Amino acid sequence: MKIIVFAVFAVIVASLGSAFVHLVRGGDSARFNRALQLRVGLSLVLFMFILLALGFGWITPSRMPPQFG
């Protein structure tokens, strides 16, 4: 499960980097928009996947007590 989340997160970061490169170079705005659309879409899919995994019990939140001070 962690591998899937990490892989999708890596693709999101790579897409963000690609959009940054297209923005800095001032080149093809269509590729810039496509990279940002991919990033937003994958972020939504990852968020929904994590919510579903929590709902089905595939992953559980940690039970660490809060640290104050």
C-alpha positions in Angstrom: 0.0 0.0 0.0 2.8 2.4 0.9 4.5 1.7 -2.4 1.4 2.6 -4.4 1.0 5.9 -2.5 4.7 6.7 -2.8 4.7 5.9 -6.5 1.7 8.2 -7.2 3.2 10.9 -5.1 6.4 10.7 -7.0 4.5 11.0 -10.3 2.7 14.1 -8.9 6.0 15.7 -7.9 7.5 14.9 -11.4 4.5 16.4 -13.1 4.9 19.5 -11.0 8.6 19.7 -12.0 7.6 19.3 -15.6 5.1 22.2 -15.4 7.8 24.3 -13.7 10.3 23.6 -16.5 7.7 24.6 -19.1 6.8 27.7 -17.2 10.4 28.9 -16.9 11.3 28.2 -20.5 8.2 30.0 -21.6 7.6 27.4 -24.3 4.5 25.4 -25.0 1.6 26.5 -22.8 -0.4 23.4 -23.8 2.2 21.1 -22.3 2.3 23.3 -19.1 -1.5 23.1 -18.8 -1.4 19.3 -19.4 1.2 18.8 -16.7 -0.8 20.8 -14.2 -4.0 19.0 -15.1 -2.2 15.7 -14.6 -0.9 16.8 -11.2 -4.4 17.9 -10.0 -6.1 14.8 -11.3 -3.5 12.5 -9.7 -3.8 14.4 -6.4 -7.5 13.9 -6.4 -7.2 10.2 -7.2 -4.6 9.8 -4.5 -6.8 11.6 -1.9 -9.8 9.4 -2.8 -7.7 6.3 -2.7 -6.4 7.1 0.8 -10.0 7.8 2.0 -11.2 4.5 0.5 -8.3 2.6 2.0 -9.2 4.1 5.4 -12.8 3.1 4.9 -12.0 -0.5 3.9 -9.5 -0.9 6.7 -6.5 -1.4 4.4 -4.6 1.3 6.3 -5.1 2.5 9.8 -4.1 5.8 11.4 -1.3 5.7 14.0 -2.3 5.7 17.6 0.5 8.0 18.8 -0.5 10.2 21.7 -0.2 14.0 21.1 3.0 15.6 22.2 2.6 18.9 24.0 5.3 21.2 25.1 
